[in-house]
Amino acid sequence: MTVLLLTFAAFATAVLSATLGLAGGLVLMGVFTWALPVPEAMVLHGLTQLLANGGRAVTLRAHLQTRGLLYYAGGAAFAALVASLVAFSPPRAVVYLGIGLVPFVALAVPRSRHHDVATPTGAALAGLLVSGTQALFGVAGPILDVFFLSGRMERRAVVATKAATQVVSHALKILVFLPLVALDGRLGGLALLCMAAAGLGTQVGTHILERIPEATFLAWTRRVVLGVGGVYVCEGVWGLVG
């Protein structure tokens, strides 16, 4: 039943991410952390999101904005290097609290020309902050959203470009946490199932994305991510108090 639940979660969250460009990773990290030790959850989440984001980037490659990706990768690599030296694995309750707070922290960040992923400075800063936060809590999608608020990209370009940046960040997250995990057939088989489900969910979500109006896309993104964040904040506080 746990395997079925995790596989379905990988599919459903890939549909959500491919449709709105966010929130899927937040939900999936929470489910994986509930079912697995934190280091295993981090690696499994990274593998699943790597495939899901890679699928979105390839499917929407005609809309991909490549300017700034190299700067993003540089900032992300520096954050991953620091995280690998620390080798810190947070408790489950801290992960939940961190996942929940990420959307609200991102919302509090003021808009600035330095927070535009289309500029070299903005791209490098995005890579540094997003990969650093992922190394702590597994996800950082809402922080990445801050760098896409300039309104220069339409919805398919937003989803495609976010996906490309997350391919980089999740690959680095896997490298950081893989040494903390005992690799075995169980985890490998589960990873294959979740990656296949994520690939299928990406295709379904992309078809939905093509059919929703731009106004609907913009209206629901913030509502969904803040709602999910609120649930995780409550869960994290409950876990710490308990």
Summary of the structure (lengths in Angstrom):
residues: 242
radius of gyration: 16.4
end to end distance: 26.7
largest distance: 49.2
contacts: 899
relative contact order: 0.22
helix: 81%
strand: 0%
